[in-house]
Amino acid sequence: MCGIVGYMGCHEASPVIMSGLKMLEYRGYDSAGICTMDLGAVEIRRSSGKLVNLERLLNEQPLHGTIGIGHTRWATHGKPTVVNAHPHRGGAVVVVHNGIIENYLSLKEELLDKGHMFLSETDSEVISHLVDEKLKTATTLEEAVRLALKDLQGAYALCILSQRDDKTLIAAKSGSPMVVGIKGHEFFIASDMPAIIANTREMVIMEDGEMAVFRNGTVIFTDLDGQDIVKTPRFIDWSPMMAEKNGYPNFMLKEIHEQPQAVKNVTAGRLRPNEGDVFLEGLHLSDRQLLSFERLCLVACGTSWHAALAGKYMIEEHCRIPVDVEIASEFRYRDPLVSGKTLVIPISQSGETADTLAALREAKSRDAHIVSICNVVDSSIARESDGVIYTHAGLEIGVASTKAFTTQLVALYMLTIRLGRANGAINLEKGREMIAALNALPDLVEKTLLLDPQIEEVACEYLTSWDAIYLGRGISYPIALEGALKLKEISYIHADGYPAGEMKHGPIALIDREMPVFVLAPNDRHLVKVRSNMEEVITRGGRVAAFCSAGDEETGKRAEFSLQIPWAGEVLSAVLFAVALQLVAYNFAILKGKDVDQPRNLAKSVTVE
């Protein structure tokens, strides 16, 4: 989950790398460092904590040179200290690394026996010493890196320099993302596109088992055996402004307010109102092929798992197809019942989530057909799938997912329409009705965002609370889970989501005046039951904030707070309730003075197990 930036060109490397690292700080902010090479000598600057600490250090002790590598770290092996910060040096070799080297302990023992001295607790330092050891027999840095990579087990994205070869920079990838930006004879390397998109939009997406060798204004891509690989740059249609805050105080609020447009983007060109159907260009499945699947299996982690749970409600309700929802980190460690008759749908914002990618590969090994839902074009999950439904949410910088979640819900809703039309469970009239609801959704999201002042009042009232419960029934249950997760992630308040009917089976014991209960009560078939569950809380002295549908005055009469959410139908109203709960978490966190874009201990993309 660390961020990597590399540069080779005609400009000073340090400012270019620092600019890129700022765009990647959401991937890790335990420590950071930069190494540049100038006239055959390498120099390293490192600091613990956020990137501003490294920036101060560079102001005091500048780096020079037109070749360099940088890193912002999210700790996996070793505490977040300066000595564990990247870049790591072993002899003449300097390395930055994203991923986990699974056999680093055995490699470290071998290298210690050969006289290497280690300074850090990290697995990454092993790589620099290993390459340095291979340089004793290899004729070039390129050969030494290849030999070293063949000894590594695990995941890595790497940038490597050596003062023995001051004109070469090497990048390599296996299991962790890496992109190369090209601008004439300048080259930009990064673990994610936002780091370099301000410099160029011509990019090469590296595949597992590939190396890029940058030397004297050229780049050559090879495999680990040294065979050349032809790679064609592609134009990335994201503007640098998409990675800026555009006047908002933070990325999270900006991205919350981008959701009306994000909904338009995910549906653009895909809706067929007259046919009551949708066109999913990346699905690559005919009606006959869709009908051949006996069941669906949705696999995901975190927020995407909550989207998957909501997808189960949508698909089973409207298409009458059995759907299983799996936590990806559990799926890969058991003996899952998937086969060629199973359509497996991995869901991931980044398309690089390690557990979800591993689950995809496990399902594929059992002959399952894979159609992924993700946001990032040409990400690992997208490339390894048989089909893909892109959410087109654009860059999401805030660690706590907002627009990625709502566009996943919309993508699942469109998939529901497509499946239902294919098997006849959704007729023409119903399909047209569902398409009309989608077309109306962006304006309703806008109206939901106008509730922010009322939601801030709720947050102010319950600001001293350290626990909260979210209740929902039907599709509102996974939305309750997501609301609780958002509150935990950015305000550090303990919160749990429950099916409202489960209150009396244990959680009701927690009810007191200190703990707010957020009740999701849309005007659907469950409303009468939810009102009853809400009453159970109130009669035991609980404090309730009720989220109701527009025009529902009855539900909120006995609640301390009542917020009326626009009605978008039984399914799509879940999107609007999700937006409202994002604002709940946001206001709690801001009032508590928390950093909503970079909550502690979290990183945007979980690209390690």
N, C-alpha and C positions, 0 to 999 in steps of 0.2 A: 504493500500500500504506500510505499515511499514514492517520492517524485524525483525524476532524473531529468537533467538537461545537459546537453553537450553542444559544443560549437567548434567549427573550424572555418576560418575565412580570412577576411582582410581587416577586420575591426578588432578592437580590444575585446577579448572574450568575456571578461568578468562582468561588465554591465549587461551584456546580452544574456548571460546565464542567470544573473540575479533577477532580471526582468522575467525570465521564464519561470524561475523558482517561485516568484510571487504569485504567478498564475496557478502553481501546483501546490501551494501551501495547504490547500484543503486535503491533499493526499497524505500529509504528515507534517507535524510541527513540534516534534520532541527535540529535534536538533537539525542543524544544517551546515553545509560546508561547500567550498569551491576549491578546485585545483586548476592552475593554469601552467602552461609550459612556455618558457621564454629563453631563447638562446641555449637550448639543451638542458635547462634547469627547471625542475618542478617546484612550485610553492603551493602550500595548502593553508587555507584559513577555515577554522571550524568554530562553532559555538553551540551551546545547548539552548533549549527553549525556542521561541518563535524566531522567524526569519529576521525580524528587526534587529535582533542581537548580532546576527552575522553582518547585517548592513552597517551597523555601528563599527564593527571590527574592521571592515573593509575601508571605511572612511579613514580610520586611523592607520591601517596597514594595507595600502592598495596592492592589487595584483596586476601584473602586466603579462602580455602574450596574446596571440591570436588563436590559440588552441586551448580549450578548457572543458572541464566537466564539473557538474554541481549536483547537489542532492539535498532534499528535505526529507527527514526521517520520521517514520512511525514505528516505534520500537517493537520488535518481535524477539530478538535474542540480545540481551544486555540492556542495562538501564539507560534512560535518556540522558547521557552525560556527554561532555566534550570528547572524552577518549573513545566513546562508542559511536561518535558522529562520523559520517562519511565526508569526504573520501578517505579510504583506507590505503595505507602504503605498505608494501612488502618489498624490501630491497629497492630496485629501480622502478617498480611497477605501482601504479596508482589506479584504484578501482572505485566506482560507485555501483551499487547493486540494489535492485528491487526484487524481492522474492525470498525464498527460504532454501538453503542448501541442507538437504536432509542428512547427508553423510559428512558434515563438516567436522564432527568430532574425530572420526577415524582419519580423515585427511590431516587434521591438525596434529594428531599424534605422530603421523609419518613425517610431517614437516618439522616438528620439534626435534625428532630424532636426527634430522639432517641439519640442525643448527639454526633453524629459523626462530626468531624471537617475536612473540605476539604481545600486543599492547592492549587490545580490546577484548570484550566478552562476546563479540558478534560472530556470527557465521560468515559474514561478508569478508572479513579480513583474510580468511583462509584463501579466497580467490586470488588476492594480490600476491600472496606468498607462493601459491601454486603456480601462477603464471611466471613469477620470478624464478622459481625452481626449473621450470621447463625451458626458460631462456638459456640455461647452462648448456643445453644440448641442441636446441633449435637454432636455425640459421636466421630466422626473422621473428619479430614480435607476432606477426600474423600466425606463424606456425606454432609458436609457444601457446598462444591463446587457444588454438584449435585443440592442441594436445591436452590443455588444462580442462577445457569444456567437456571433453570426453570422459574425464574422471568425475565430473560433478553429477550428483543425483539431486533432483528437486527442481525448483522453479527459479528462473532468473531473467532479468533484463539488466544488461551491463554496458557500461562505458569504461574503456581502459586506455590509459596512457603509459608510456615508459620513457624515462629520460635517456635510454639507450637508442631511442628512435624518435627524435624530436619533430618529425614531419608526419607522424601517423597517429590516427585516432581510430579505435575499433569499438564497434557496438555489436552486441549479440543478444539473442532472445530465445527463451524456451519457457513457456508457461506464464510469462508476465508480459504486459503490453509494451510495445516500442514502435515509435514512428520516426521517420526521417523526413525533414523538410529540405527542399532544394530550391536555391535561388542563385542561378548561375553557377559560380564556383564557390559559393558559400553553402555550408551545410549546418543544419540544426537537428539535433537529436533530442527526443523527449519520450517520457513514459505516457504522455497524454497530449492531445492536440492543442489544448488551450495555451500551453507553454510557448508554442512557436507560431501560432496562427497570426500573430501581429507581424511576423517577419516574412512569412510565405504561406500560401495556401496550396502549393504544389507538394504533395506528400506521398511517401511510400510507406505502406503498412507492412512491417516485417512479420514474417511467419516463424513458427517454432523451428529451431534448428538452423536458423540463418545468421550469418555474420555480415556486417557492413564494414569495409575497410576504407577509411578516408585518408587520402595521401595526395599532397601537391595539387589541390583543387579538383580532385576526381573522387568518385566513389565506385567501389566494386562490391557487388553482393555475391556471396558464395554460400555453399553449404559447409558443414563441418569437415567434409573431406577435401575442401578447396575447389570444388567444381563451381564455375561461375553460374549465376542465376540472373536471368533477365527480369528486371523489375520496372514496371511502368508507373511513373508518378500519376496520381489522380488529383483533380482539383477539388478541394474541400470547400463546400459552399456555406461556410460560416464566416461572418465578418468579425474583426477584432472587437467591435462594439458589443457583440453578443456576450463577451466576457467582462464587460464593465458594469458598474452599478447603476448607470443612467439616472443619477440623482437620488436614488434610494439610500437609506443609511446603511444597508447591508444587502448581501445577495439573497438572503432568505426572503425578505419582504419583497424584493424585486421579483423573485421567481414565483411567489404566491400571486402577485398581481399580473404576472405573465400568463396565468392559466386560461383566461378567456381566449387569448391568441393561440396558446398551446393546443386547446381543444379544436380550434379551427384548423390548425396545422395537421393534427393527426387524422382528421376526417377529410381534408382537402383532396379532391379528385377521386375519392373512394366511394362516395354515396351515389346510389342509383335510385332516386325517389320514385320514378315511374315503375321501376321493376320491383320496388320494395326490397332491395338487395344492396349489397356492398361489393366493391371490387378490391380485393386485397392482392396487390400486384406481386408480392413476394411469397404468397401462399403456395403456389405451384401445385395445387391439388384440384382435380376435377370433382364434380358432384359424385361420380361413381367411386372415386378414390376416397372421398370423405365418408361415404357410406360403408366402406370396407372396414373401418375401425370399430372395434367393439367397445372401446372405452377411451377416455382421455386421462392423462396424468399431468397435472401442473406441478412443476418443481421450482422452488424459489427460496430466497432468504429474506429475513427482515421485512421491510416495507413491501417488497415485491411479493412476499408470501401472503401478506394481507390482501394484496390485489388478487392473488390466486384464489384465496378463500372466497372473495366476492365473485370471482369468475365462476366458481363452482355453482353458486346460487343462480347466476345468470343462465349458464348453459344447461344445467339440469332442469331448471324451471321452464325454459322456453324451447329447448331442443329434445328433452327427455333422453339424454345420453348420460350414462354414468361417468362421473368425474371424481378422480382421487386428487388430493392436494398433498404434496410431500414437502417437508423441509429438506432442502438439498443436502445439508450436512449430515442428515440421517440416512437419506436415500442411498448414498454411495457406500454405506457401511453395513448394509443388510442385503438380503437376496430378493430384490424387488420383482414383483410379478408383472413384467412387461414383455412384450413380444412384438412380432411383426403386425399384430392386430391392434397395437396400442399407438395412439398419437400422443407423444410426449411434448409438452410445451414448457420449456424453460423460460423464466421471466427474470430479466436483469436490466437495470438502468444502464450500467456501464458496458454490459456484454463481456465483462472480464471477471466477474465474481467467481472466485476459485472453486467454491463448493458447488455452485450451479453448473459451472463448466465441467467439473468432474462427474456430476450427476448426468449431464448430457452424454458424456462419453460412455458412462456405464449403460445408459439406456440404448445407445447406439450399438454397443457391443452385443446387445440382446435383440438386435434387428428392429427396434422400435423406430418409427418415423418421427423426425424431429422438426417442429416448427417453433421457432423462438419468438419472443416478444422482447425487444430491446430498443434502446435509444441511439446507441452509437453505431454508425455505419462502419462496416468492415471490422467490427470488434471480433474477438475470438469466438464468442458464442454464435454470433451471426454467421461467421465464415464456416463453422463446423456444423451448422444446421442444414437440413434439407430445404427448409423454407424459413422466411423471417417476416415478421410484421413489425416494421419500424414505427416507433411512437412519435418521431419528429418533434420532440419537446424542445430541442435545442440544448445548448450548454446548460447544465445545472451545476453550479459551483457550490452552493450551500450544502453542507454535509447532510443535514436532515432533508430527506427527499420531499418535495412538494409537487411541482408540475410533472415530474416523472411518474409519481403515483397516480395522479388523476388521468394522465394520458394512458397509463396502463389499463385503468378501468375502462376507458373509452375503447381502447384496442380490443379488450376482451368482449365488450358489448358488440362491437362490429363483428368479431369472430362468431359470437352467438347468432347474430343475424345470418351470417353466411352458412353456418352449420344448420340452422333451423330451416332456411330456404332450401338447402340441399336435401334434407331428409323429409321435408314437407310438414314439419312441426310448426313452422311459421308460414302462414298463407300470405298471399299478396297484400291483403288489406292490413294484416298485422305488421307485415314488413314495412309498408308505407308509414304506418303509425310510429314505428320505432325509428325510422329515418327522420321523420318530422321532429321527434323528441330530440334527436341528436342535433339537428339544425338549430333548435331553440336553445340548446344548452349554453353556448358561450355568453349570451345575454343574461342568463340566469346566474351564471358564475359571477358576472359583473355585479349583479344585484346582491349576491351573497357577500361580496367584498365590502359593500357599503355598510355591513353590520359591524365593522371593526370597532367603532366607538362604543357600541353596546357591549361587545365582547371584552373590551378593555375594562369596562366597569365590573364585569364578572371577575376578571383576573385580579383587579384591585381588592375586591371583597374577600377573595380566598387566598390572598398572597401569602399569608403566614402559614398556610397548610403545608404539610410535608408528605401527605398521602392523598390519593384521589382514586375514585372508581368511575369507570365508564361503562354504561349499560346499553345494550341494543339487542334487538331480535331480528332474525332473518338476515338479510344482507347488511343490516345496520350493525350486526355483531362484529364482522371484520373491520368495519369503520370505527367501532369503539376500540378495538385492539390497536388500530393505527393511531387514533387520537391519544391513547395512553402512551404509546411508544414515542410519539412526538413530544409529549410533556416530559417524559423521562430523559429523552435525548438532549434537549436544549435548556431545560430549567432545572434538571437534577431533582425533580420531585418524583417520589415513588408513585407509580400509577399502574393500575391493572384494568384490563377490559374483560367483561364477562357477558355471556348471554344473559339477558335480563331474567329469564326464568330460573337461572342457577343461583340467584341471590339467596334463596331460602335453604340452599344446600351447603351453606358454609360462610360465604362472604358477608352475609348479613350480620354476623358476629362483630364485624369491624365498624359498624355504623355508629358514629357519634357526632357531636357538634364540631369536631375539629377536621372532619374529612368531607370535602365536597363530593357529591355524586352527580356526574354529568349523564343525563338520560337522553338517548336518541329516540325520539318519538315521531317519526314521519307518519303521515296520514295513509298508512297501508293496512293490510289485513291484520297486522299484529297490534294495532294501536290500542285496542281495548285491553289486551293483556299487558302491554307496556305501562298503561296507566295504572293497572293493578299493582305491578311491580314497583312503580314509583310510589304508590301509596304505602307499600310495605316499608319503604325507606323513611318516608315522612312520619309515619306513626311511631317510629322508633327514634325520633329526634334527629333524623338525618337532614342534611342541607342539600337541596336539589336545584340544579340548573337544568331546565328542560329545553331541549332543542326540538321545536315542533315545526310542522308545515305551516305555510302562510295561511292565515284565516282560521287556524285552530286556537281559539281562545280558551276552550275548556281544559285542555291538557295542562296548561301552565298556571291555572288558577291558584293552586296550593304550593307551587314551587317558589323559591326565593327569587329566581330569575327565569324568564321565559323569552327565548329568542325564536322568531319565526323565520324559517328558512324557505326560500322559494320552492314550489312544487314542480318536479320535472318527471313525474311518473315514479312508479314503485322502484324501478332499478336505478335510473339515472339520478334520482334524488340523493343517492349515496355519494355521488361526486360532490354535490353541494354541501352535504353534511361534513364530508372530509375537508373541504375548504374552510368551513367554519371552525373545525377543530384544529386546523393548522394555525388559525389566528388565535385560538385560545392558548395554545402552547407558545406561540410567538410573544403574545402580550405578557404571559407569566415570566418568560425568560428575560424580556427587555426590562420589565419592572424590577426584576431581581438583579439587573446589571450583568447578565451573562452574555458571552460571545456566541450569538446564535449561528454564525457561519462556521465556527470551529469549536464545537463542543468538546470537552475534555475526553481523552481516551478513544475518540472515534476518528475514522478516516472515511473519505467519500467512497472509495472503491475497495472492497475487501478482496484483494488479489492474492492473498496467501491463506492457507488453511488455518 
